[in-house]
Each structure stands twice: as structure tokens, then as C-alpha cells.
Amino acid sequence: MRLVVHRDRDYLSDAPVTVFTTRLEQAGVGPLLTSPNDLESYFLNGEHIHSLNPAVSVPRIEELLIQATTETANKSVEAIVN
């Protein structure tokens, strides 16, 4: 069995990321640090959503994702910062 600790990247710079991963690895714990901002980002892509909703095309899904991201960007960043 292996222990893994997840942390969302949430706009972290490289220095805190390195500290996080190094400390866990030194303790024998596996770090799972997301590449995008958060874990949910792995599921918010055209291919994945299309696999769940095959009636909607990948380009249309990607268009909707861009629209939703644009419309909520300020609120999202504000929520993370606060």
C-alpha cells in the first residue's frame, strides 16, 4: 500500500510546488499535484465530456468550455485569492 497526498496547484509558483513534493517524497509519501489548477480540470475537456455526452461534438463542447471559463474567470480567481 502507498500513501498519496493530493493538492490542487491553484496558481502556485514552482518554488512552493518543489517544497510540497520534496517534503512528501522524503517522507515516503507520493505527491499528486495537479498540472492544471485543480483536480476537476482533468475532467473538463472536450474528449472526456464527449464520451459522456456523445450527441454533442467535441468542438462544440470545447467552445462551451471556453465560454464558461471566460464568463466566470474573474469570480473564480477572486474566490481562490480570498
N, C-alpha and C positions, 0 to 999 in steps of 0.2 A: 504494500500500500504506500502511496505517496501523497503528501500534503501539498496542495497548490493554493496560493492566495491570489485572488483576483483584485485588480484595481483598475478603474477606468483612467485613461490617460487625461481626459478633461483639460486639455491645453497645457499640460505640464511640459516644461522645457527638458532638455536632455539631462541636465545635472540631477534633478530630483528623481528622474527615472532610473539613472545609474545607481543612485543611493538605494532606492527601493529594491531593485533587482539584486544588487550586490549583497545587501544585508540578508535577504531571504536565501539566496544561494549559499552563503556562508553558514547558514543555519540548517542547510539541507532541505529547504523548502523551495518548491517550484513557483516562480513568479508567473502570473498570467496578466500581462499588461497589454491592454488593447492598443492596436495600431490606430484605429480611428479614435474618436473621443470616448466612446463608451461601448459596452458590450452589445447594446441594441443595434449599433451601426453595422455589425456583421450581418444582420438580417434585413437591413434596409437597403436592398439593392434590387435592380430590375430582375435579375435571373431568379433570385430566391422568391420574390413576391409573385413573379410569373408562374413559378412552379406550384404555388398555392392558388393562383387565380389564372389558369391558362387561357381564359377568354379575353384577357387584357394583354396586349402586346408589350414586349419588353421596352420598346421606345416610348410607348405611352406611359408606362409605369415610371420610367426614368424622368420623363417630363413632369409628371405629378410630384415626384420626389424633389426635384429641383424647385418647383413652385412652392411646395410646402416648406422646404428649407429656407427659401428666400423670405417667405411671408412670416416665418417665426424666428428668424436669426437673432434679431435684437432681444426678443424676450428670452430666448434660450441662453444667450451669453449673460444677460442680466441675472438670470436665475442661478447660473453657475458661479458668477462673481460674488453675488450676495449670499 
